[in-house]
Amino acid sequence: MQIYLPIADLPLNVFLILGMGLAIGFISGMFGIGGGFLMTPLLIFVGVTPGVAVASVASHIAASSCSGALSYWRRNAVDPPLAMMLLGGGILGTATGVWLFTLMRALDQLDLMIGLSYLTLLTVVGSLMALESLRAIMRAKSGKPIVLRRPGSHLWFHGLPIKFRFKRSRIYVSAIPIWVIGFIIGFIGAIMGIGGGFLLVPMLIYFLRVPTATVIGTSMVLTLVTMASATVMHAVTNQQVDAVLALILMVGGVIGAQFGARAGHKMTGEWLRLLLGLLVLVVGLRFAYQLVIQPQDLFSLRMTEGAP
């Protein structure tokens, strides 16, 4: 059954969209990630323009993360001061990303920028995740202990000024790296339509030493606000948010996440990370293939201002 997407300006099979929502929801529930970094490429692969895909998935992520953020907030698993500090950089990063998005769209370079961004991010992250998981699996098979960094160790940015104490996360750190991390996540989310949780959570855990008990909830609050802001900015400045597409994806995602969570409990962490890393790497390689193949239509028409 075909449904016409008004903003994307093309008809798509409603069951195909639901199936993509189910698949990404299943992956999200299985691996505990937002799934935006996979949803956006899938939409591009089926014909949705990159601009509409990025903007629509941002609204989908904002809605999906709302219930999770509220759930973690009720369980006191969110560090409000840390979340507000991250949002200070996150909103600025989102605004900067939407500005660059609009500029590249005006220059007709938006599709290339999004493709190169996904190619770089997914291949690097996927390769690192796969290699780290393989090393962990090999260590487990050989019986070698996992080498962890000492809890009291510090990195160079721990000596930066403007320090704050975050009681719930039990850390005392400069606000500068927190603002930088928030800016990066907001910027990436606006440009690529991803929540950034799969980047934010490791940054908070390994760089700032935020406890896992509060890092996921705090990450969801940042994702909710930055993606909601990106949706509004994209809708106002670019008119690229397709609400019909986002709604159908949302329905499939909620259903698929329930089954994915059950499947995830049956696998070890090392194998989960390996499968996720390989999946991310495959999508990145698919983007590389799409960038180098010759398009079917070698020419495009564009209306310019003042044209008769």
C-alpha positions in Angstrom: 0.0 0.0 0.0 1.6 3.3 -1.2 1.5 6.4 0.9 2.5 9.8 -0.4 5.0 11.7 1.8 4.3 15.4 1.3 7.7 16.9 2.4 9.8 14.1 0.9 7.7 14.5 -2.2 7.6 10.8 -3.2 5.3 7.7 -2.6 6.6 4.9 -0.4 5.1 1.6 0.7 3.7 2.1 4.2 4.7 -1.5 5.1 8.3 -0.8 4.0 8.4 2.3 6.3 6.9 0.3 9.2 9.4 -2.5 8.5 12.3 -0.1 8.7 10.9 1.3 12.0 10.5 -2.2 13.3 14.1 -3.2 12.3 15.7 -0.1 13.8 13.5 -0.4 16.9 14.6 -4.0 17.3 18.3 -2.9 16.9 17.8 0.0 19.3 16.2 -2.3 22.0 18.9 -5.0 21.5 21.9 -2.7 21.7 20.5 0.1 23.8 21.2 2.8 21.3 19.0 5.4 19.5 19.3 4.0 16.1 19.3 7.3 14.2 22.7 6.6 12.7 21.1 3.6 10.9 17.6 5.0 10.3 18.9 8.0 8.3 21.0 5.9 5.9 18.1 3.5 5.3 15.8 6.3 4.3 18.4 7.7 1.9 18.9 4.2 0.4 15.1 3.9 -0.4 15.0 7.3 -2.1 14.3 9.9 0.5 16.5 13.0 0.0 19.3 13.3 2.7 17.9 16.6 3.9 14.4 15.3 4.6 15.8 12.1 6.1 18.0 14.0 8.6 15.3 16.4 9.6 12.6 13.8 9.9 14.7 11.3 11.9 15.6 14.1 14.3 11.9 14.4 15.2 11.6 10.7 15.5 14.5 10.5 17.9 13.2 13.4 20.0 9.8 11.6 20.4 11.4 8.2 21.1 13.8 9.5 23.7 11.0 11.4 25.6 9.6 8.4 27.4 13.1 7.1 28.2 14.2 10.5 29.6 11.1 10.7 31.8 11.6 7.2 33.1 15.2 7.8 34.1 14.2 11.1 35.7 11.6 9.4 37.9 14.2 6.9 39.0 16.7 9.7 40.0 19.1 8.4 37.3 19.8 11.8 35.8 22.3 14.4 36.9 20.4 17.7 36.3 23.4 20.1 36.7 25.5 18.0 34.4 22.7 17.8 31.9 22.2 21.6 31.9 26.0 22.0 31.4 25.9 19.7 28.4 22.9 21.4 27.0 24.7 24.8 27.1 27.1 23.4 24.5 24.5 21.2 22.9 22.1 24.0 21.9 25.0 26.0 20.5 26.2 23.0 18.5 22.7 22.3 17.2 22.3 25.9 16.0 25.7 25.8 14.3 24.9 22.4 12.7 21.5 23.7 11.3 23.3 26.9 10.0 25.9 24.7 8.2 23.0 22.4 7.0 21.2 25.4 5.5 24.4 26.8 3.9 25.3 23.5 2.2 21.7 23.1 1.0 21.9 26.6 -0.6 25.2 25.6 -2.3 23.7 22.2 -3.5 26.4 20.4 -1.5 24.1 19.0 1.3 23.9 15.4 -0.1 27.6 15.2 -0.5 28.3 16.6 3.0 25.9 14.1 4.7 27.2 11.2 2.7 30.8 12.0 3.6 29.9 12.6 7.2 28.2 9.2 7.5 31.0 7.4 5.6 33.7 8.8 8.0 31.8 8.4 11.2 30.4 4.9 10.6 33.5 3.3 9.2 35.7 4.7 12.0 33.3 3.9 14.8 32.3 0.5 13.4 36.0 -0.5 12.9 37.0 0.5 16.4 34.0 -1.2 18.0 34.6 -4.4 16.0 38.3 -4.5 16.9 37.7 -3.8 20.6 35.1 -6.5 20.8 37.3 -9.1 19.0 40.1 -8.3 21.4 37.7 -8.8 24.4 36.4 -12.1 23.0 40.0 -13.4 22.4 41.0 -12.3 26.0 38.0 -14.1 27.4 38.8 -17.3 25.5 42.4 -17.3 26.6 41.5 -16.6 30.2 43.4 -13.3 30.4 42.0 -10.6 32.7 40.6 -7.4 31.3 42.9 -4.5 31.8 41.0 -1.5 33.1 42.3 2.1 33.6 42.8 3.0 37.2 39.8 4.8 38.7 42.0 7.6 40.0 43.8 8.3 36.8 43.3 11.7 35.1 43.6 13.1 31.6 45.1 16.5 30.6 41.8 18.3 30.5 41.0 17.5 34.1 43.4 20.3 35.0 41.5 22.9 33.1 39.9 25.9 35.0 36.2 26.7 35.7 35.7 23.5 37.7 32.3 22.3 39.1 31.4 19.6 41.5 28.5 17.3 40.3 27.3 15.5 43.4 25.1 12.9 41.8 27.8 11.8 39.4 30.5 12.2 42.1 32.9 14.1 39.7 34.8 17.4 40.0 35.7 18.5 36.5 36.1 21.6 34.4 33.1 22.9 32.5 35.1 23.3 29.3 35.3 19.7 28.2 31.6 19.3 29.1 30.6 22.2 26.9 32.8 20.8 24.1 31.2 17.4 24.3 27.8 18.9 24.3 28.7 21.1 21.3 30.0 18.0 19.3 26.9 15.9 20.0 24.5 18.8 19.1 26.4 19.6 15.9 26.5 16.0 14.8 22.8 15.5 15.6 21.8 18.5 13.5 24.0 17.6 10.5 23.4 13.8 10.5 20.1 13.3 12.3 21.5 11.1 15.0 20.9 11.4 18.8 24.6 10.8 19.4 24.1 8.5 22.4 26.5 5.9 21.0 29.2 8.6 21.1 28.0 10.6 24.2 27.8 7.6 26.6 31.5 6.5 26.0 32.7 10.1 26.2 31.0 10.6 29.6 32.1 7.3 31.0 35.7 7.2 29.8 36.7 10.9 29.6 34.7 12.4 32.5 34.3 9.3 34.7 30.6 9.7 35.0 29.0 6.6 36.6 27.0 4.3 34.4 24.0 4.6 36.7 23.5 8.3 35.7 25.2 8.5 32.3 22.4 6.9 30.2 19.6 9.0 31.7 21.7 12.2 31.4 22.5 11.3 27.8 18.8 10.8 27.0 17.9 14.3 28.4 20.6 15.8 26.2 19.3 13.8 23.2 15.7 14.9 23.8 16.4 18.6 24.0 19.0 18.8 21.2 16.8 16.7 18.8 13.7 18.7 19.6 15.6 21.9 19.0 17.0 20.5 15.7 13.5 19.6 14.6 12.1 23.0 15.2 15.1 24.7 13.6 15.0 22.5 10.5 11.2 23.0 10.2 11.5 26.8 10.4 14.6 27.3 8.3 14.5 24.5 5.8 11.0 23.1 5.9 12.4 19.6 5.7 10.6 17.7 8.5 8.1 15.1 7.1 5.7 14.5 10.1 3.9 11.6 8.3 7.2 9.8 7.7 8.3 10.4 11.3 5.0 9.1 12.7 5.0 5.8 10.8 8.7 5.2 11.8 7.8 5.9 15.4 5.0 3.3 15.5 7.3 0.6 14.1 10.2 1.6 16.3 8.2 1.4 19.6 7.0 -2.2 18.7 10.4 -3.4 17.5 12.2 -2.1 20.6 10.2 -4.4 22.8 11.4 -7.5 20.9 15.0 -6.2 20.6 15.3 -5.7 24.4 14.3 -9.4 25.0 16.8 -10.6 22.4 19.6 -8.5 23.8 19.4 -10.1 27.2 20.3 -13.5 25.7 23.7 -12.4 24.4 27.0 -11.4 26.1 28.2 -7.8 25.9 31.2 -8.7 23.8 29.2 -10.3 21.1 26.6 -7.5 21.2 29.3 -4.9 20.6 30.9 -7.0 17.8 27.6 -7.4 16.0 26.8 -3.7 16.4 30.3 -2.7 15.2 30.0 -4.9 12.1 26.5 -3.5 11.4 27.8 0.1 11.6 30.8 -0.8 9.4 28.6 -2.4 6.7 26.3 0.7 6.6 29.4 2.9 6.3 30.8 0.8 3.4 27.4 1.0 1.7 27.6 4.8 1.8 31.1 4.5 0.3 29.7 2.5 -2.6 26.9 5.0 -3.1 29.3 7.9 -3.3 31.5 6.3 -6.0 29.0 4.6 -8.3 27.8 6.5 -11.4 24.3 7.9 -10.9 21.6 6.9 -13.4 20.8 10.5 -14.2 24.0 12.5 -15.0 22.3 15.8 -15.1 20.0 17.7 -12.7 17.8 20.8 -13.2 17.6 23.6 -10.6 15.5 26.7 -10.6 17.4 29.9 -9.9 16.1 33.2 -8.7 15.1 35.6 -11.4 14.7 32.8 -14.0 11.7 33.3 -16.3 
